[in-house]
Amino acid sequence: MESGPAIFAGTVFVLFGAALLVWTGARVLHRAPVAQGVNPVASATLATVAGAGALLLGIWCFAGL
């Protein structure tokens, strides 16, 4: 009964984390700013950490099934 919300939350977190990592990687690869008006290294690092954290959270949701 409670696996439905866990599957939904896990899917959302995994999709968001993967999309954020791909987008950040594309921006860094093209030497474009990840966030406007912020130190490029700090913004790329923070976006990478947030994307990896979302992926880990999604994996944790799936592991509870």
KAVENMO-V428114 format. One line per field, one symbol per residue. ss: DSSP state (H for helix, E for strand, L for the rest). phi: phi as a letter, one per 20 degrees, with the letter a starting at -180 (. if undefined). A space follows every 50 residues. Layout:
BEGIN
ss->???
phi->???
END
This chain:
BEGIN
ss->LLHHHHHHHHHHHHHHHHHHHHHHHHHHHLLLLLLLLLLHHHHHHHHHHH HHHHHHHHHHHHHLL
phi->.efffffffffffffffffffffffffffeleffcfmcggffffffffff fffffffffffffff
END
